[in-house]
Each structure stands twice: as structure tokens, then as C-alpha cells.
Amino acid sequence: MSVLLALAASAAAQSNVSPSAVQVQPKGDAAITLTTPKDPLSGQLDRAANLIKEHHPKDALPVLDTIISAEEGGHHDDKRIIFSARSSEESLFYLMEAAVQKKNAVALDETWSTAYFLKGFALIDLNRADEAKAFLDKAIALAPMNSQFLAERGEWFKSRKDWKSAYADFNSASAAAEFSTDDVKSSEKRRALRGMAFVRTEQGQLKEAEKLLNECVKIDPSDANARRELDYIHSIK
């Protein structure tokens, strides 16, 4: 765990108020603010997510475009660095990094970054993957330590057999899983490790792939995907 991550975790643990009420004031001239109240557009985001889940990605696109247009328009003149995070710990990490660099920053809730991510996801479902990459990039720009976003872009690179870029994103997703909420921390960590292992398998680096998959099994012995990949590696050794 990095020093900044440790400090962020400590600050979050010691705070007894909601993320929208927590503020951090660094030394120097930079001012940072941790999150705003829950974005009123979050309900529309849930609607879009449900449409995608129910296999209606085309219907989700106009909903997502409305959210994205509102978010981009609402922050068009904002000179601060803007982040969009899903947890207090993640927000604190971004803002403390900005403070170290003496830059003004604000951390919003996850609505904006997730809207970009879901649009990318919907476009992939619609076989418009070439268009999706730009929205995955935008999601990651707002939430650079979101393991889910990084792993999805890793999958995008993997589908194009760009092994170097895919491995880099999966590796970043593995590290970013430290910021994932407790309910998804294990699954997102293991997804990233399996992605790294897949790349190494394709590159013929079976020993490293096996090591990565064994890490998955150590985290969760019931990880069937990791065990299946291990069996495959053992069969071709």
C-alpha cells in the first residue's frame, strides 16, 4: 500500500461524517474539496444501467448522452482538476495527490465517470467497439484508480491482441482494486489478475500466468475461472 493510499484510508476511517461533508485543506495555495452531495442524475444513471443489463444498450444511449451533456455543461468553466469517484477512500487519494502537486481539485460522486463507462460498454454491446474506446478513456481520466474501468479497457486491448497495453491496464486494475468497495474488492482484484494471466499465457509465459492465477485462488478458492485457466496451463505445459 502506498503512503498516499495509507493516508487516505486512515482519513476515511477516522471520519464520522458522510463523504459529501468531508473536506481536506492542503498546505499552500491549492484548495481541494471532497465530493458534492449525491448527483441528482444518479437515478437516470441507474435507469441506463438497467437497460444495458436487460440487453437494451441502444435505448440506454440517449439516457447516457443526457447525463454526459449535463455533466460536461455543468463543469465547462471549472478550472479545477475534476475527479469522479465511487468511495471516500478513492476520492481522498485523488485529492491528496492534487494537494501534493499544489493543484486545485474537486472529487464528485461516480455519476459522471460511470456515464462515460456505461456508454463505452453499451457501444461494445452494439458492436461499435471502435467508438467505445474514447468513452472508456474519458471514464478513466475522471477515475484513474477505478479497477472496473481499467479492466474493461484492458479487455478492449485484449480483443485486439494488443498484449502490452492490455497487460498494463490489467496490472493497473490490480493495484486499483485497493480502492474498490468491499463488496467488489475481491472480484475486481481477481478479474485483473486473470486478465494479466491471460496475456502472459498468450505470450507463452506460462510460469508467470500460473503464479497470477494461483494468487486468484489464494484470494478465493472457489474462483472457477482461475481454476479452469490453471487446468488449461497444466494441459499445455
MOFEN-V776573 format. One record per backbone hydrogen bond with DSSP energy under -1.0 kcal/mol. CO is the residue of the C=O (numbers start at 1). NH is the residue of the N-H. Records with the same first field share a line. If there is no record, write none. Layout:
CO->NH ; NH
//
This chain:
2->6
3->7
4->8
5->9
6->10
7->11
8->12
9->13
10->14
11->15
18->21
31->105
33->107
39->42
41->45
42->46
43->47
44->48
45->49
46->50
47->51
48->52
49->53
50->54
51->56
52->55
56->60
57->61
60->64
61->65
62->66
63->67
64->68
65->69
66->70
67->71
68->72
69->73
70->74
71->75
75->78
81->106
83->108
87->91
88->92
89->93
90->94
91->95
92->96
93->97
94->98
95->99
96->100
97->101
98->103
99->102
104->81
105->33
106->83
107->35
108->85
110->114
111->115
112->116
113->117
114->118
115->119
116->120
117->121
118->122
119->123
120->124
121->125
122->126
123->128
124->127
128->132
129->133
132->136
133->137
134->138
135->139
136->140
137->141
138->142
139->143
142->84
143->146
146->150
147->151
148->152
149->153
150->154
151->155
152->156
153->157
154->158
155->159
157->162
158->161
161->163
162->166
163->167
164->168
165->169
166->170
167->171
168->172
169->173
170->174
171->175
172->176
173->177
175->178
176->179
181->184 ; 185
184->188
185->189
186->190
187->191
188->192
189->193
190->194
191->195
192->196
193->197
194->198
195->199
196->200
197->201
198->202
199->203
200->205
201->204
204->206
205->209
206->210
207->211
208->212
209->213
210->214
211->215
212->216
213->217
214->218
215->219
216->220
220->223
222->224
223->227
224->228
225->229
226->230
227->231
228->232
229->233
230->234
231->235
232->236
//
